[in-house]
């Protein structure tokens, strides 16, 4: 299940965001905190709030959608808590 996996290193695209200028942002996750993902893009690093976004993560099986408010945990807690 993608929600229990490590996000750092995965390619990600923001499908929808409360901040309209973040919608469509594409890059690689380089850091994660309880409330944010840091995404390395062609224009530099962007920090986005998880709760404001719907993400598409690229996996070996294709793109998987994740609702940001479902993953608002510290990475080590998220791996244990999310089902």
C-alpha positions, 0 to 999 in steps of 0.5 A: 500500500502506497500510504505505508511506503517511504515517499522520499525518492518517489516522483510525485505530481500534485493533482489538485491543491488549495493553492492553485499555483501548486496544481500540476507541480511535478518532481521528486520527493526529497524530504517529508515532515508531519505536515509537508512534502518537499518536492525537487522540481526543475525550478528548485525545491517547493514545500507543500502542505499535505492537507491541501493537496491530492497527490499522484505518486509514481510507483512500479505499477503506475501512478497512485492517487493519495489524498494528502489529509490521509497522510498527515503523520510523521513518516515513521508514524504514518508507516505504522498508522495508515491502513 
